[in-house]
Amino acid sequence: MIDRPKSNNYEWYIKHDLTEYSGKWVAIHDEKVVAADKDFNSLVNEVTKRFKMSDVFLTHIPQKDIALVYTQC
């Protein structure tokens, strides 16, 4: 198992209310939401045109009290 430090984007994500993005995938870069889309592939396509993926935190904002966190390995 690789022990990776938490990113600033992840720390920002867990401290902010992103319910306005409920049901969407969001991309966080430099501690702000830079893109959101209901379709994950569309979000990735948009984000890769603008940023290095290693600098972006991707997650889904659920509509219920469930937290799913995805990040690039």
N, C-alpha and C positions, 0 to 999 in steps of 0.2 A: 504494500500500500504506500502510495506517495503522499507525504504530508506537505500540502501546499498552504501558503499563507492566504488568508481571506483577502479579497480585493477590496479596495475602497468602494467600488461600485456595489459589491454585495453588502458591505456595511451600510451604505447609503440606503439600499433597497429595504433592509430589515427595519430601518428607522422611519420610513415614510409611508404614508397612506396612499396607496395607488388604486383605490377602489374605482376611480373614474375609468380605469382600464380593465374592469372586470370582464372576464371571458376572452381576453386578448393576450397575445404574446407581446412582451416589451423588451426593448434593447436599452440598456443603461450604459452610458459612456460619460466619463468625467463627472460622475455623480449627478446625472440628469437623464431623464427619459428622452432618447433621441429618435425613437420610432416605436410604433405599435401597430399590430395587425392581428386579425383573427386567424390568419393562415401563417403557420410557422415558416414554410418555405418562402413565401413572399417577404416576410420580415428578414430572413437571412439574406435573400437576394438584395434587398434594399440596403441593409447594413454593410454587406461586403463591398458594395460600391463606394462607401463613404469612409470605412474604418478598417483597421486590422482586427480580425476577429478575436485575437488574443487580448485586445483592449476593451472588449465589450462583454457585458454580463447579460445573458438572455434568461428570461423566466416567463412563466405563464401566471397570470393573475386570475385565480379561480373565482367562480361565482358563488361558491359555498365556502365554508370554514375549513378548507383544505389547502395546504401549501405544497406546491410542487416546485422544486428548484432545479434548473438545468443550467449547465455551464459547459464550455468546451474543455475537453480533457487534453 
